[in-house]
Amino acid sequence: MRFTGLAKLAVTAVMAGATALAAPAAAQAAVPVAGGAPVLVNGEAGCTLTAAGYDSTGAPVAFTAAHCSDRINAPVFLRSDPGAGVIGTVATRNEILDYSVIRLDPAIAVPVRQPGISGRGPAPEFGDVVCKDGMSTGHTCGITWQRDGAKFWSQACAGYGDSGGPVTRDGRLVGLLSGGHMPPGAGPVGSVGPLLPSCFHAAQSPFFLPALAYSFDAIVTDATDRNWPGRGFRMA
């Protein structure tokens, strides 16, 4: 059977249309992941990311608090975009400095820098004003009361779900938010445990339980010294 020129063009157009309909849909673009993002770790703990970027091997990673999960390989989801699926898994954790490194899935998540963050800085000293970002209480600031090695305490209001959130000073990342604790020698109140207490309620006074954070520089140094994922971390 032979086709005229016009018939051949018609058949070609129909076949091209069928091919287009049969073509697979384009892969979904990777979702941006940055410090301050709310996450769900192991399907249970709502926490906040400290920062996202790349380690010395070029692997995409992010940081959050170690107490957000008690096991390696725990899956991590974005609370703001659960449909994205598992964005990564907990690769390693250090309970002493209360940090976890999340190995991000490059097919699903791409590290980006948190808006307003110009880089990293050293841990703050007494009197420095620091700010924190967290899933529960957002952006809050307060004075630094004490520094003890890698640990420091501030009046930056924090609540449940803020764990792991970035602590900044003058636009530079200086710490990872850990929990609500009184500084050593500050009185009998003591620790309220690893989870953060709420500082927003009707009877809130100007002075609430200080929030504990760890120097982010100390955290990166620790991961590097141990040759763990996250070693040599550089922000996106």
C-alpha positions, 0 to 999 in steps of 0.5 A: 500500500502506497501513501500520497505525500499528504497522507504520509505527512498525516501519518507522521504527525499522528505517530509523533503525537502518540510518541509524545503521549507515551514519553515518560513524565519529566523527573521531579526537580530536587527540593531545596533544603536549608538551615531552619527547615523543619524536619521529621526524623524517623517518623517521630521527632519534629526538629529543625535543620542547622545548615545544609551543604557539602562535606569534603567528599562532595556529598550533600549533607545537613545537620540537626540535633542528635537527640532527634533520633537514637539510631543511624539510618533513620529516615528524614522528611521535610515537614513542609513538603512531606510529598517529597519523600525521604530527603536523606538518612541519619549518617552519624551522631554525637550525643556529647555535642548533640549533633547528627549528620544527615546524608541527603539524597541528591536525587531528592534534595539539594542543599541551599544556604539559609537566607540572611546567613553570610557564613560561619562564625565562632561561638559567642561570648557573654553579652553577645546577642544571638538569634535562633530559627526553629520550627515551633517559635520561629526567629527569636533573639536574646543575650548570651549568658555564659560560654563553657568550651563548645557550649553556650547559653542564651535567652533566645526563646526556644520551644519543642521542635526547635532542636537542631535549629541554627543559632546566629550572630550578626548573620553568621552561623555560630551554633546548633540549638540543643535544649533548655538547661541552666548554666553550671552554678546558676541555681537548683533549677537544673536541666529539663531534659534533652527536649526544649521547654516552651517559653511562650505562655500566658505567664511568661516572664522576661527571664525564662530557662536559657537555651543551650547550644553548641558551637557549630565550628566545634561540631564541624571540627569534631566530625572532621577529626573523626573522619565522619560524614560531614567532615570539612563541611562547607555551607551551600 
